[in-house]
Each structure stands twice: as C-alpha cells, then as structure tokens.
Amino acid sequence: MKTILIISFSNLATDPRVNRQIRFLSEEYRVIAAGWADPEIENVQFIPIAKTEKIFQYTIFPLRLLFRLYESSYWSQKPVIDSFKKLFGIHADLILANEIDTLRLALKLAKGAKVIFDAHEYTPREIEDSLFWRIFFQKYKTHLCKIDIPQMSGMTTVCQGIADTYEKEFGIKPIVITNAPDFEDLNPNLLDENKRSIRLIHHGAAGPSRKIENMIKMMDHLDERFELNLMLIEAWPGYLRRLQRLVKGKPNIHFLPPVPMRTLPRYLNQFDMGVYILEPTSFNFLHTLPNKFFEFIQARLGIAIGPSPEMARIVKEHDLGVVAGDFSPRALAHCLLELNDQKINYYKLQSHKVARLMSAEQNKKILLNLVHQVLQG
C-alpha cells in the first residue's frame, strides 16, 4: 500500500478541508498526517508539529522579510523546523502540502516523491486588505509561489476564479476542489401556516475583516417576521464582544453557541435562510466560496447573499435563493422583504435537489483521480 504524507499548519480535527483530505485518502492509502492536532481518524498516523510563535511571526520574521531574506526566513520558522526534524525520516510516495507555508518543506522532504499542492485560496493576495501584510509578506508569498509552484506534480484550489488567476500568473491551472462538506440525508424543514418567524442564520469565524456587523445592520431594514441567529467563533480578540454590544436592545438577534463541525448541517436544518454578506475588500473575499455556503445547502436552507460572483453563480444556476444588487445591508434586506413562506420553501426544496451534487462526494472522486494520476505518472 502506498503512503501519503499530508502536511498542514492547522488543527487537523477542525480544519474541514484538510480533515476531508485525510478521510478520503485514508480509505485507499496509508496516510500520515502532520499538523497541530490529531484528526482522530481511524488508521491514520498523526505527527504533532509545533505552532507558530506569534511574537516571532509579527516582529523578527517580518523584519527579515523586509530585507528579502526569504530562504533563511522560511527555514527559521518553528513549525518548519519541527516538521523537518520529525518528518525527514519518513518515506512517502506522495506528499500533499496545504497552503504555501508547507510547500517548500514538502519539496525538501520529497526525496523523489511526488508533491501535490493544495493552495486553498490565492496566496499572492492572501490578506491584501491589511497594510501590514502587504508591506511585509506579499512579496515573500509571491516569491514562494513563483519558485515552488512550477515544481508541483498536481495542484488544487477552492474555486474557478482563483484557478484561472493561478493559470494566468504562474502558468499552472489548478484543479478545483470546493469546500463542500459530506452529503447529509436530510429533508427540508418547511415553513407552514403556523406563521413562525423566518429564521435567518449566519455561522463561522468572527473577525473585523468579515464585517459581521453588516448582517446586524441588515436587520434594521427588515420587519418583525425575521430573526437573525449568529453562531460565531471569535477569530479576533474583542470583536465578538463588540458585536454583542451592537445587538443590545434588538430582541430579534440571537447569539448561539458553536456546534461541532460534523453535526453542523443537521443543526442548521431548523433554520430557514442562510445569510452572508462579505464585502470584496480583497481578491480572496471577492472569490469566496466558503464551507458555510455548502453547509447551507446540506442543511436544506434557502440562501441570501451579496453579489459575490462564485456563490452568486451557483445560487442563480440552481435557483437556491436571493442575490443582492450590492454588498450593503439594505440591498440584501430588500431581497429578503420580497420573500414569502412559499418562496422560502421553494428555495429549501431547490437546495434539497442539489445537495448530493454540491457535497464532498464529487470532490472525493476528483481528489482520488488526481492522486491516482500523479502516482502513476
């Protein structure tokens, strides 16, 4: 049986995309997974690696990058040093490197093995809405892409717009593997004549760049039929408390405790419309096609979004919900106000129709085919 080494500088139990990689590949191969936390998947060997030291990452490291000491800076990072030490003696037939920070490491560990790179999003413009990142990190990340990506045996990313941009800028077109979760065997929870509230839900990470407050402001333009539920994981200190202060005196907005990743679609099934406004303040935000979008579908919800092109294309193609004319809270509220129970139920049934198509089942086939081709090439 061939051995695949999967490397990700993330929590392998809670990183949905990487966790799926590990599960899918472990069905046909011996898998060794290196990351910050055990994926807890049967027959997978886990190797823990050190986390980034934040003081180093935001002081010494960026200063070294400013002087373009790219090679020595890369190999000075604690996760890279620890990974190399622990993984050097492992024989793998293929290495799957997640995100650019693991790619140079994977190439050095390969020793003749094939390497597949899952870029996730578009690295050269990763956090371009941050001046600090643009000054210190953008040239470094672009340098890594220029040098390392051409050495790949295969490459994947999350959506077509990002794949097209990689091809234009680096001459290599990645295969698209979306962030769709596993198929859930659920039925839509349809609205009925009892006229309960129309329950909107948004879930995910809470950080200032995502401007969750826009969905809170949206509620100022909706009538008493609507309630907004927010299930958030704090990604920036103090931001969640700031949001909680914003909703004081708004009885139609509720904060909910997070639920485990694997049970999320079943929990979401009780709601009616999944909502998401994400202003395109960066290239990756413009081309966002996140886990939550596909989780809305698996939960059999209608979808209400801003005009993010990747999400909007799917919503319009399959008639899954409403797409606002712009990214303002008022614009999405205007779309929601035009809905009635029958229309919401229709959107839920449309999600039900495409749930299997928009699940990880399709991505599993794509990933396994890619790995088979690379190993045979």
VOGU-3710 file (C-alpha; in Angstrom, 3 decimals, decimal comma):
1> mktiliisfs> 0,000/0,000/0,000  1,388/3,407/-0,972  1,982/6,046/1,699  0,729/9,625/1,534  2,025/12,330/3,870  -0,394/15,224/4,418  1,060/18,388/5,945  -0,989/21,327/7,201  -0,127/24,034/9,707  -3,622/23,826/11,180
11> nlatdprvnr> -5,801/21,862/13,588  -6,478/18,675/11,629  -9,617/17,908/13,650  -11,351/21,236/12,962  -9,913/22,263/9,576  -12,767/20,969/7,370  -10,884/20,913/4,071  -7,801/19,137/5,383  -9,844/16,751/7,503  -11,713/15,638/4,383
21> qirflseeyr> -8,434/15,087/2,525  -7,240/12,816/5,301  -10,507/10,849/5,491  -10,827/10,351/1,751  -7,234/9,301/1,126  -7,089/7,019/4,172  -9,708/4,782/2,521  -7,223/3,757/-0,194  -3,758/4,620/1,130  -1,656/4,585/4,258
31> viaagwadpe> -1,910/8,168/5,476  0,425/10,061/7,784  -0,963/13,429/8,850  1,202/16,197/10,319  -0,409/19,222/11,930  -1,315/20,936/15,163  -3,948/18,500/16,447  -4,905/14,880/15,853  -7,585/14,456/13,138  -8,847/11,443/15,128
41> ienvqfipia> -9,409/9,344/12,021  -9,027/5,587/12,192  -5,830/4,066/10,745  -4,205/7,490/10,275  -0,817/8,067/11,868  -0,661/11,535/13,431  2,539/13,505/13,930  2,161/16,688/16,001  4,126/19,727/14,921  4,858/22,963/16,737
51> ktekifqyti> 2,727/26,042/16,257  3,994/29,392/15,058  5,388/31,659/17,756  3,273/34,793/17,385  5,913/37,154/18,793  8,426/35,884/16,222  5,854/35,876/13,426  4,945/39,539/13,911  8,325/41,031/14,885  11,587/39,368/13,827
61> fplrllfrly> 10,136/37,394/10,908  8,551/40,325/9,001  11,648/42,472/9,540  13,758/39,765/7,918  11,328/39,613/5,022  11,661/43,362/4,545  15,333/42,736/3,680  14,279/39,893/1,340  15,986/37,186/3,381  13,367/34,806/2,074
71> essywsqkpv> 15,198/31,477/2,178  16,703/31,806/5,649  13,469/33,315/6,967  11,409/30,385/5,734  13,648/27,825/7,424  13,760/29,824/10,675  10,051/29,272/11,459  9,318/26,944/14,351  6,671/24,819/12,555  9,015/24,339/9,595
81> idsfkklfgi> 11,992/23,409/11,791  9,944/20,987/13,887  8,246/19,431/10,849  11,512/18,857/9,038  13,054/17,213/12,085  10,078/14,890/12,656  9,251/14,080/9,030  12,672/13,782/7,399  12,999/10,028/8,044  9,524/9,181/6,712
91> hadlilanei> 9,204/7,519/3,323  6,153/8,715/1,408  5,158/8,022/-2,161  3,315/11,326/-2,323  3,160/14,454/-0,170  0,068/16,667/-0,064  1,106/20,162/1,054  -1,608/22,510/2,293  -1,091/26,220/1,663  2,147/27,865/0,637
101> dtlrlalkla> 3,752/27,741/4,096  4,166/23,949/3,842  5,181/23,688/0,186  8,927/24,347/0,330  9,118/21,977/3,289  7,286/19,279/1,282  9,658/19,693/-1,660  12,675/19,211/0,577  11,116/16,178/2,271  10,031/14,605/-1,015
111> kgakvifdah> 13,328/12,901/-1,957  11,870/11,736/-5,256  8,244/11,517/-4,085  5,528/13,377/-5,964  4,091/16,547/-4,414  0,541/17,877/-4,754  -0,075/21,431/-3,587  -3,492/22,484/-2,273  -3,244/26,253/-2,403  -6,679/26,686/-0,801
121> eytpreieds> -7,050/30,357/-1,820  -4,943/32,805/-3,869  -1,683/33,181/-1,944  -0,130/36,317/-3,555  -3,152/38,360/-2,438  -3,914/36,379/0,697  -4,606/39,220/3,171  -4,236/42,203/0,890  -6,732/44,271/2,862  -4,043/44,502/5,593
131> lfwriffqky> -1,364/47,166/5,029  0,969/45,283/7,390  0,625/42,104/5,300  1,146/43,952/2,022  4,308/45,660/3,268  5,970/42,674/4,924  4,508/39,477/3,472  3,137/39,961/-0,045  6,458/39,891/-1,954  7,635/36,929/0,115
141> kthlckidip> 4,487/34,884/-0,547  4,613/35,744/-4,236  8,274/34,682/-4,338  7,411/31,293/-2,847  4,685/30,822/-5,451  6,967/31,713/-8,367  9,749/29,369/-7,267  7,803/26,415/-5,833  4,543/26,071/-7,772  6,243/25,087/-11,073
151> qmsgmttvcq> 7,739/22,065/-9,286  4,351/20,539/-8,478  3,026/17,276/-9,853  -0,521/18,494/-9,205  -2,331/21,479/-7,713  -5,792/22,241/-6,355  -7,717/25,295/-5,181  -11,205/26,188/-3,984  -12,932/27,838/-6,957  -12,729/28,567/-10,668
161> giadtyekef> -11,869/32,271/-10,413  -8,822/31,533/-8,293  -7,798/28,625/-10,546  -7,962/30,895/-13,604  -5,796/33,510/-11,873  -3,134/30,979/-10,918  -3,033/29,835/-14,542  -2,723/33,425/-15,801  0,002/34,434/-13,342  2,001/31,206/-12,930
171> gikpivitna> 1,183/29,100/-15,998  -0,288/26,215/-13,994  -4,040/25,675/-13,771  -5,158/24,006/-10,546  -7,996/21,515/-10,346  -10,985/22,926/-8,468  -11,963/21,095/-5,289  -14,615/23,091/-3,468  -15,149/23,338/0,277  -18,319/21,239/0,140
181> pdfedlnpnl> -18,973/19,043/3,221  -20,252/15,470/3,293  -23,723/14,724/1,961  -26,397/14,827/4,673  -29,535/12,724/4,316  -31,982/15,386/5,475  -35,351/16,774/4,459  -36,151/20,490/4,307  -37,779/21,899/7,435  -40,560/23,725/5,621
191> ldenkrsirl> -42,467/26,744/6,875  -46,164/26,097/7,473  -49,335/28,001/8,208  -48,381/28,461/11,885  -46,526/31,592/10,736  -43,482/31,274/12,953  -40,625/33,723/12,439  -38,429/33,450/9,377  -35,190/32,313/10,991  -32,011/33,603/9,358
201> ihhgaagpsr> -28,659/32,035/10,289  -25,035/33,015/9,800  -22,173/30,960/11,197  -18,387/30,991/11,032  -15,352/32,928/12,169  -15,827/36,420/13,577  -13,120/38,914/12,651  -13,218/42,614/11,716  -12,383/41,959/8,051  -15,601/39,941/7,658
211> kienmikmmd> -17,779/42,825/8,874  -20,409/40,693/10,590  -21,935/43,979/11,737  -23,343/44,397/8,212  -25,712/41,493/8,817  -26,700/43,050/12,138  -27,400/46,360/10,366  -29,452/44,452/7,780  -31,985/43,662/10,497  -32,779/47,383/10,853
221> hlderfelnl> -34,378/47,203/7,389  -36,422/44,028/7,966  -39,865/43,669/9,510  -40,947/41,662/12,559  -41,217/38,434/10,551  -37,435/37,982/10,624  -34,965/36,938/13,268  -31,185/36,657/12,873  -29,161/33,950/14,576  -25,376/34,252/14,789
231> mlieawpgyl> -23,190/31,247/15,585  -19,671/32,663/15,725  -16,167/31,580/16,639  -14,017/34,520/17,666  -11,089/34,994/15,312  -10,000/38,402/16,624  -9,748/39,440/20,290  -12,636/41,612/21,416  -14,556/41,554/18,125  -17,280/39,205/19,331
241> rrlqrlvkgk> -17,906/41,368/22,407  -18,203/44,373/20,113  -20,880/42,595/18,079  -22,739/41,593/21,240  -22,837/45,244/22,291  -24,296/46,167/18,898  -27,316/43,881/19,347  -28,353/45,191/22,763  -31,981/46,204/22,568  -32,551/44,105/19,427
251> pnihflppvp> -34,724/41,147/20,538  -34,759/39,653/17,023  -30,987/38,949/17,019  -29,592/35,972/18,941  -26,100/34,592/19,560  -25,836/30,804/19,572  -23,038/28,583/20,913  -20,968/26,837/18,193  -21,643/23,163/17,438  -19,120/20,547/16,234
261> mrtlprylnq> -18,142/20,654/12,557  -19,555/17,210/11,732  -23,002/17,969/13,196  -23,350/21,474/11,757  -25,686/20,854/8,763  -28,111/18,827/10,886  -28,232/21,622/13,455  -28,713/24,282/10,764  -31,672/22,367/9,320  -34,026/24,038/11,831
271> fdmgvyilep> -33,439/27,470/10,232  -34,833/28,929/7,015  -32,294/31,076/5,167  -28,509/31,094/5,380  -27,234/34,670/5,040  -23,811/36,007/4,138  -22,645/39,484/3,150  -18,898/39,632/2,578  -17,586/42,883/1,148  -14,931/42,199/-1,526
281> tsfnflhtlp> -12,139/44,045/0,288  -9,590/41,543/-1,036  -9,191/39,249/-4,029  -9,947/36,147/-1,953  -13,009/37,777/-0,403  -14,249/38,642/-3,899  -13,878/34,993/-4,955  -15,093/33,495/-1,705  -16,787/30,089/-1,918  -16,684/29,048/1,727
291> nkffefiqar> -17,605/25,987/3,744  -20,670/27,757/5,125  -22,201/28,214/1,674  -22,211/24,462/1,060  -23,289/23,793/4,652  -26,364/25,941/3,995  -27,158/23,654/1,060  -26,619/20,451/3,065  -28,891/21,899/5,775  -31,562/22,406/3,054
301> lgiaigpspe> -31,778/26,150/3,587  -32,559/28,930/1,194  -29,585/31,230/0,619  -29,371/35,033/0,825  -26,046/36,586/-0,190  -24,335/39,658/-1,558  -23,181/39,564/-5,207  -20,021/37,501/-4,573  -19,502/36,013/-8,066  -18,588/32,415/-7,146
311> marivkehdl> -21,521/31,998/-4,756  -23,902/34,027/-6,919  -23,210/31,821/-9,941  -24,314/28,690/-8,074  -27,314/30,364/-6,430  -28,584/31,637/-9,782  -27,801/28,459/-11,727  -29,771/26,277/-9,309  -32,277/28,917/-8,076  -31,288/28,472/-4,433
321> gvvagdfspr> -32,163/31,895/-3,082  -31,600/35,625/-3,490  -28,549/37,649/-4,545  -28,462/41,327/-3,578  -27,590/44,007/-6,113  -24,708/45,240/-3,967  -22,990/44,452/-0,662  -24,949/46,890/1,502  -27,144/45,652/4,370  -30,119/47,497/2,855
331> alahclleln> -29,755/45,715/-0,505  -29,926/42,226/0,989  -32,769/43,262/3,289  -34,699/44,452/0,236  -34,368/40,970/-1,314  -35,499/39,260/1,882  -38,545/41,510/2,281  -39,863/40,264/-1,055  -39,955/36,661/0,190  -42,959/34,795/1,498
341> dqkinyyklq> -43,299/31,342/3,056  -43,960/29,681/-0,290  -40,860/31,172/-1,902  -38,640/30,229/1,035  -39,962/26,667/0,920  -39,237/26,580/-2,812  -35,603/27,594/-2,191  -35,282/24,941/0,520  -36,560/22,298/-1,897  -34,090/23,525/-4,531
351> shkvarlmsa> -31,243/23,037/-2,040  -32,600/19,560/-1,410  -32,416/18,775/-5,136  -28,732/19,705/-5,450  -27,491/18,552/-2,038  -25,752/15,444/-3,360  -24,277/17,272/-6,353  -22,958/20,008/-4,040  -21,477/17,596/-1,499  -17,982/16,277/-0,880
361> eqnkkillnl> -18,829/13,095/-2,809  -17,886/14,793/-6,076  -14,711/16,274/-4,598  -13,659/12,896/-3,248  -13,709/11,480/-6,772  -11,717/14,438/-8,099  -9,073/14,168/-5,375  -8,668/10,400/-5,711  -8,403/10,660/-9,502  -5,722/13,330/-9,174
371> vhqvlqg> -3,727/11,255/-6,693  -4,026/8,127/-8,884  -2,780/10,044/-11,926  0,143/11,619/-10,085  1,259/8,334/-8,558  1,082/6,599/-11,931  2,810/9,434/-13,830
//
